[in-house]
C-alpha cells in the first residue's frame, strides 16, 4: 500500500463529514435567494389586484412603496420586529390585529374591503422575494409594454434542472452541492475496500503487513450492481417527476400575451379614461362568458374620435375598415371585414365557469382574476387559471353574505352569524370546493 493511497483515504475521511455537516445545515436552515423578479411575479398574482407599488396610484389597498420602512418604524412588539409583523400581516392580517398591534388595527380600517388571507399560499422563499421586490420595485423586470410580451416572462415561469427556477441562487447551489457529494461518494466507494484490507492486515502491535494494491484491485463503485440499480431508480424517479410536472402544466399559459390585429390599450381606455370594464364586456354580468367587444361598440366613441394619443389614426382606421365606415362621407358604405382577435384566456372544455355568478353573486372585481388590467398596454393572462388557484380562492374568499339576497337560503349560516358563532362565510363553506361545482 502506497503513501499516495493513504493520503487520499485521509483526505476523503476528512472531507466527507464536512460535506455531511454542510448538507444537514442547509436542510435545517431556510436559505433562499431574495429574487426581485420572482417577487414581482408573486406581487402580481397575490397583491396586484388591490395594491400598486407607486404612491401616485390609488387602488383598493394602500400603495406598497416604502411599506417595509413603515412597518419597521413601529419597532418591536411582543418580541417581534415590525418587518416580522409585516410578514404575519401579509399571510393573515387578522393575527396582528388580534394580537393588539396598534399599526395593524389602524391599517385594517384603511378600506371596507377585507384583505385576502394567504395562509399556506405563500412560501418562505416567495415571501423573501416579495419583500425584496417591495424594497426595490425598480429591480424587478421591465413593464408589460415590452415587445412580444417579453416583460411577462417572469410570470410563473420556471426553467433549469427538473423545472427548478434557474434564477434562484439556492437552487443552483443545491445542485452544485449534490454534484460535490456524488464526487465524494465516488472516491469513498473506490477506497472502501482498501480500508477493509488495511484493517484485515493490521497486526496486534498496530503495524500493517505490506500487500500489493495492484494484485488486489478495488471494485469501482460504478460497476457495482447496487449502484446501477440505485442510478436506474433515480433516473426513473426524475423522469416521472418531469413528465408529471409537464403534464400538469399542459394548457396553462400564464403570461401569454399574443399580438392582436388591432392595438388596443387597456391602460388608456380603462386606466386613463376610466371606461368601466362592463361597458365593453357587457355580457360578463349576464352570461356564462364575457364577450369580446364588437367593433360596433368601439364606434360609439370612434365615430367622433378619429385619432389616438399613442397610435394616431392607424389603429382607428382598422376599426373603420372592419365595420365598413367611411370617415369622409360618415356612412357605412364599405364592405365589412371581421377582426380576428386572438383569444387569451381559455379554460378546458370540462371546466365550468360562469362570469355572471362571480360578478353578481360573488361581487368579484375583474382585477381579481385578470390582474391590474387598467395598467396593461397589451393584455396578457395574469393568473394561472389552474384548479389549485381557483380552489385556494374559494377557500379564502369571504362572500358578502349578510347583505346579499343571493345567499338568503342559507338559513343556518345566517343564524350562526347573528349569534356570533360565525364571523365569515367563504366560498368553500357554501360548496365552492365540491367537484361538481366546476366539473360536469
N, C-alpha and C positions, 0 to 999 in steps of 0.2 A: 504494500500500500504506500503510495507516494505522498509526500508532504503537500503537493498540489491538491489532491483529493481531500485531505484532512482540512485544508484551508477552506475549500468550497463547502464542506459539511458544516464547519463552524459558522461561516457567513450565512448559510441557509437557516441554521438553527437560530441565529440571532435576528434575521430579517423577518421570519415567519411570525413569531409572537408580536413583533411590532406592527406588522400588517393587520393581524387579527385585532390588535388594540385599536388601530385607526378605523377598521371596519365597524366594530361594535360602537365606537364613539360616534361615528356618523349615523349609525342606526338609532342611537339614543337621542341624538340632537335633531332639532327641526331646522335643518340647513336648507335655505332656498335663496335663489338669486332674486334680488329686487329688480324686476324687469318692468320698465315703464311701458313698453309696448304691450306686453301681456296684460299689464294693469289697465291700459286703455280699453282692451277688449272686455275685461271684466267690468269696467266702468260702464261701457256701452250696454252690456247685457243686463246688468243689475241696477245701475243707478241713473243711466242716461235719460230714461223716460220722465224722471221727475227733477233731476238736477243738471245744472251746467257747471263747468269749471270757471267760467268767466263771471265776474261780478257785474258785468254790463247786462247780462241776460237774466230775466226774471221768469222762473218756472214754478212748479208746484212746491218744490223744496228749495232751500237756500242754495246759493252758488257755493261750490266747494273749493274755490280758490282761497288759500290760507286757512282751510278748516283745521289742519293739523296744528298750526300755531295757535288757533283759538282754543282748541281743546287742551293743548299743552299748557296754556296760560292759566288754566284753572287749578293747576298744581295737583298734589296727591290728595286722594280721598279714599278713606278706608283701606289704606295700604296699596292703592293702585294709582299709577300716574294718569295724567289726562289722556295721553295717547292710548294707554291700555283701555281706558273707559270709552274712547272713541271706537276702538275695535269691538267692544261689547255692544255699543250703541248700534253699529252697523249690522251686527248679527241679529240682535233683538233689542230694539230701543226700549222695550218695557223693563228690562233688567236694571239699567242705571236709574230709571225713573222710580222703580220700586225700592231701590237702594237709597233713595233720597238725595241723589246728586243734584244740586241746585241748577247747574247749567243744563242738565238733561230735562229737568222739569220745565225750564224756560223754553227749551227747543221743542218740546212736544206740542206746544201751543202755537208753533210757527204757522201752521196751516191746518184747517179742519181735517184734511185727508191724513189718514194714518200711514206711516211708513211701512213698507213690506217687511216681514220678518224673514231673515235669510239664514236662520239657524240650520246647520247641516248642508247649506248650499254653497258656502264659500270656504274653501280650504285655507290652511295657514299660508301656503305659498301664494294663493290668489290674493289673500289679504295683504301680504307684504308687497306684492306687485301693485295692488290697488293704491296703497299708501304711497308707494314710490311715484306713481303717476300723479296723484293729487299733490305731492310735494313739488313736482316739476312737470306740469302738463305739456310744456314745450318739448320735453324729452320723448314724448310719445311719437307715433307716426304722423305723417302729413295728413291734412284734411281730406275729406272724401271727394274733393273735386279733382284729384289727380287722374291722369289719363288712364283709361282702360280699367278703372276700378282698383288700381294698384294700392291705393290708400287703404283699402279694406282687407288687404292680405293678412293683417294682423288679427282679424276677427275669427276666432275659433278655428285656427288652422295649426296643425302640428306636423312636424316633419322629423326626420332623423331616424335613429335606430329604434325599430319597433314602435314608431309613432311618438317617441318622446320629443318634447319641444326642444329643437336644436338651439334656441336662444337661451335656454336655461343653463347657467354655468354649473348648477348642481347636477343636472343630467349628464353633462359632458364629463365632469369629474367622477361621477359614479361609474360611468362606462370605463373610464381610464383606470379606475381602481380595480375593476373586475379583470381587466387585461393584466395588470400587475400581479394580481392574485393567481391568475392562471399560469403566468410565467413562474411564480414561486412554487406553485403546485407541481409544475413540470420538473424543476430541479429537486424538489423534495422527494418526488416519486422516483426519480432517477437514482438517488443516493439512499433510498430507504433500505434496500437490500444490503448496501455497503455497510450501513450502521449495524445491521444484524450480524454481518460477517465479522465486524470488529469485536462485537460482544462475544461471539462464539469462540474467537481466537484469543480472548483475554485470559491471562493466567491469574492465579490466586494473588501473586505479588503485584498485579496491575499492569504488567508488561503484556505486549501483544506479539503473538507469533507472526512472523512475516508470511505473507501469502501473495501470490501473483494475481493482481487485479485483472490482467489480460486473460488469464486462464479461467477466470470465474466472471464472465460477463454479467452485467446487470440488465435485467429486462426493462426495456423502455416502457414508461407508463402509457405511452400512446399505442403500444402494441398489446396491451392487456385487454382481455375481453370485457372486463368490468368497466374499463374506461370507455370503450367503444359503445357499450350498451348505454352508459350514462350520457354520452355525447348524442347518441341517437334519440334518447328520451328528451333531452333538452331541445334538440332540433325540432322534434315533433311538437313539443310544447310551444316553442316560439312560432312555428308555422300555424298552429291552431289559434294562437293569440292574434297573429297578424290577420288571418282570414276572418276571425270573429270581429276584430276591430273594423276591418274594411266593410264587412257585411252590414254592421250596424250603421255605418256612415253612408250606405247606398241611398241615393236620392236626396241626401242632405246637402244644402248648398248655402249655408250661412256665409254672408259676404258677397253673394252673387250679384253682380252689377253689369248687366248686358247693355250694349249700346242700343238706344231706341231710335226709330226712324225720324222722330221729331224731338229736338232737345227741349225738355220741359223742366223748369227749375222749381222744385217744391220750396226751396229756400226763398225765392222771390214771391211765389203765389201764396203759400201757406204761412211763410215766415214774415216777410216784409209787408205784404199786402193783407195778411190776416184773413185769407179766404178759408172758411170752415171746410174741413175735410168732406163733410156730407153734402156740401153744395155740389161737388163734382161726383163723389162716390155716394150717390143718393140712395142706392139700394142696400147699403150696409145696415141701415136701421129697419129695413122692411123685409129682407130676404136672407136666404142662406149665404149667398155670395155677395161680395162687394164688387160692384160693376167697374169695368174700365170705362171711364167717361167717354161719351161720344163727342166727336168734333163739333156737333151742333151746340153742345154745352160751351165749348170754347168760343163759339161765335157770339154767344150772349154778350161777351165783352169785346171780342176782337173785330166785330163789325166797326167799332169805333177806334179801338186801339190797334194801330197798324204797325207799330214799331216798338220793340222792347229795349230795355236799358243795357242788355248784355249781348244779344244776338241780332239786334236791329230788326230788319224786315225779313231776313232769310227764313227763319223758322216759322214765323206767322204766315209767310207765303205758302208754306207746305200745308198749313191748315186750310187756307183758301183753296188750294189745289184739291184737297181731299173732299171738300164739300161742294166744289164747283162754283165758288164765289168769285165774281169779277169785281175787284175793288174800285175799278174805274166807273163802271156802269152801276155798281152796287146792286147787282142782280145775280141770281143763281143760274147762270147761262152756260156754264161749262160742265162737261161730264164729271161725275164723281169718281173718286179713287179711294178705296178703303185704306186706312192706316194700319199697317201690320205691326202692331205693338208686340213686344217680346214679354211674355209673362215671366214674372219674377217669383212670386210666391205660389207654391204648388204642393198640395198635400196628396198623399197616396189615395187611391180610389177607395180603400177600405176604411178610411178615416172620415168621420162625420164632424163637421164644424159648422156652426150656424152663427153668422155675423149678427143677425138681429137679436138673438138670445143674449149675446155678450154686450151689445150696445144698449139694449133696452132694459133687460132684467139685471144684468151684471153691472151696468153703468161703467164698463171698462173703456178707458181712454184709448184712442187709436195708437198713441205712443207706447202703450204697454207692450204691444206685440210688434209694432212696426218701428219702434225707436223714435228718435228725435227727427221726425220726417220734415218738420219745418226748418231744419238746418241742412237738409240734403240738396245739393245741386242736382245730383243724379241719384235716383233711388237705388238702394241695394237691400238685400234681405238682411235684416238686422238680427233677428232671433234664429236659433237653430230649428225651431218648429218640430222638435223631437218629442216623443211621448214623455220622456222624463222631464223635459222642460215644461210641458203642459201640466203634468201631474204635480210638479213642485209648485206651480202657480195655484192650482186648485187646493193644495194642502195649506197654503199660507194666505191666499186672498180672502179678505173679510168682506162678505157681501153686505150691502146696505139693507139689512134685514128688517129693521123695525119700520122704516118709513116707505117700504116698497111693497105695493099691493100684490106683486107677483108671488111673494112668499107668504101670503096670508093663510094659506092652507097648512102651514107648519105650526099647528096649534101648540104642540108640546114645547117647541123651542121658544115660542112667544111667552109661554107660561114660565119657563125657566129664566128667561131674560127679565121678566117682571119681578120674580122672586130673588134675583141676584145670583142664582145658581150658575148662570152662564153669562159671560161678558161679550162673547162674539160667536158668530156662526161663519164658518169657512165654506168654500165650495165643496170641499170633501165631506163636510157634515151633511150636506143635502144630496149626497150621491155622486159628487163630481169625480170620484176616483173609481167608480164602477166601470167595468169593461164595456157594458152595453151602452153607456152614455156616448161613447165616441166611436165604437166599432159596431158595424151592422151584424 
